[in-house]
Amino acid sequence: MTTIDNQENHVTTGATVWLTGLPSAGKTTIAYELAGRLRAEGRRVEVLDGDEIREFISAGLGFSREDRHTNVQRIGFVAELLARNGVTALVPVIAPYADSRDAVRGRHEENGTAYVEVHVATPVEVCSVRDVKGLYAKQAAGELTGLTGVDDPYEEPQSPDLRIESQNQTVQESAASVYAVLSERGLA
């Protein structure tokens, strides 16, 4: 959707960029790198970090399949609302279930809002070494169950708009790959 930015009197096109992948895959790091580049070009950008959304919008939800679906739908609603109003919404969220992601894509399509799905396809072995939040260590020690990709399912996207293997490139290269897709579609 295209909106007019009254302050600068120019046309802006919003979009949602959904970065899905395992915990510690690099989703958030890539999103913030891309956000910096887009902001430097004068784009309106918001990063909807999954952890922050859980704290402020989805507080009280657990990690059952139903709660994860509800969380993803809430994030998808906020992202589509922002994108529809000329903001590039970068969404680094695990979103482990294909049907949940498909529902978010469907909401965007219904509203004519641009949507780009990026699978940050970092192998679980690499994610467990990165272990940014210590989740894999807690799971290995028996202190945590239901870890996505280990003892809870992660349904990989079958045909994402972009697949990134973050273990084979720098954060800057990964962000540049997403930027290239946005540019090709007239969204950056």
N, C-alpha and C positions, 0 to 999 in steps of 0.2 A: 504494500500500500504506500502511496506517496502522499506526503503532507507538506504544507507550506510552513516554513519556520518564520514566524512573523518578526522576530527580532532581527534576523539577518536577511529576511525577504528572499529566501531561496528554497528550492525544492529539496526535500530530504526523503530518502527511501529507507524505511526501517526493515529489519529482518531479524529472525531468530536463528542463531547458530547454536545447535545443540551438540555438545561434545560428550559422547557417551564412552564408557570404558570402565575397566576395573579400578578399585581403589589404588592410588599411587601410580596410575597410568601416565599422569602428566596433564590431565584435562584442565585443571585450574591454572597451572603454570602457563600453558599455551594460551588460555583465555586472557589472562592478564597481559601477556606479551602482545597479543593481537589488539587488546583494548588500548594499550599505549600507542600503538601505531595508528589506529583509527582516530583516536583523540588528537594526535599530532596533526592529522589532516582536517581537523575541525568537525569530525563526526560526533554525534551524540551516542554514547555507548554506556551500557550498564552490564556488569557481570553479576549474574544471579547464581552465586555460589551455593551449592547444595547444602553445605553445613550451616550457612547463615539462614537459608530458607527454613531448614528444620528447626532452628532456634526461634525464629521470629514468626513464621507463618504456619509451620506444621508442628509446633510444639505439642507434645502429647501423643504423637503418632509413634508407633513402634516400627518394627522391621518385618512384619508379616507381609505376605504378598499383597493383601488388600491395602494395608497402610502404605506400602511402597507405591502402589498404584495411585492412591489418593494424593500422596506427596508429589508424584510426577505430574498429575493433572493440575494441581495447584500451581506448580512452577510453570507448566505450559500455559496456563491461563494468564499469569502475570507477564510471561515472555511475549505472548501474542498481543496483549494489551499494549505493552511498550512498543513492540515492532509496528503495530498498526498506527502508532502515533509518532513514527519517524525515528525511533531509537533502534540502534543495533543491540539486541539482547544476546549476550554471550552466556550460554548455560552449560557450565561444566558439572554435570550430574551423572551419576552411575546409571540410573534408569535401567535396571537389569532386565526388564521384560519387554519383549517386542510389541505386545499388544498395547502396553502403556505408551510407548514411543509412537506407535501408529496412531493412537487416539490424539496425541498432541499434534502430530503432522496433519491429521484430519481437521482439527480445529483451525489450524492455519490455512489450510486449503479452502475450507468453508468461508473464511473471511477474506480470502484473496491476499493473505499475508505471506511474504517470502519466508521460507524455512529451509535450512541447510543442516543436514545431519552429518556429523563427523564422528567416525569411530576411531578413537585413540586405542589402537589395537596392540597395546603393549602386553607381552606374555606375562602370565602370573608369576613366573620365575623372576622376571626383571622387577615386577611390582613388589614382590616380597623382599627383594634386596633394597629397593628404594624405601619402602615401608615408612612413608612420611609421618603417619600418625601412630605407628606402632601396632597397627591392627593385626598384621600377619604374625608378629611375635606373640601377641596375646592369644591369637587363635592356636598357634603351635603349642603354647603353654597350657591350653585348655581353659583359659580365662574368658574366651569369647567364642560364641557359636553364631552361625548364620552369616559368615563372611562371604560376600559376593565373589564368586569365582573359585572359592575353595570348598566350603561346605554348604553353599547356597548357590542357586543357578545364576548364570549370566548368559542371556540369549544374545549372541553377537548379531549385529545388523547384517542382513543378507545383502542389501544393496544400498549402502550409505552413499551420500554424495561425495564423500572423501574418506579414505582410510589412511591413517597415519600410523606408522610404526616408529614410535618416539625413541625407541632404543637405537635406531639407526640414523638419527639426525639430531641436530641441536634444537633447542626450544625456538630459536629465531627461524630456523628452516621450517619447523612445524607450523609456526604462526604464519610464515610466508605462504605455505601451501594453502592454508585456509583463506588467506587474503586473496590469493590468486583465484580461487573459486568465487569469492565474493565479487571480485573485479570482473570476471567473465560474465557474471549475471547482472552487472550494473548496480551492485549493492555496495561498492566501495570506491 
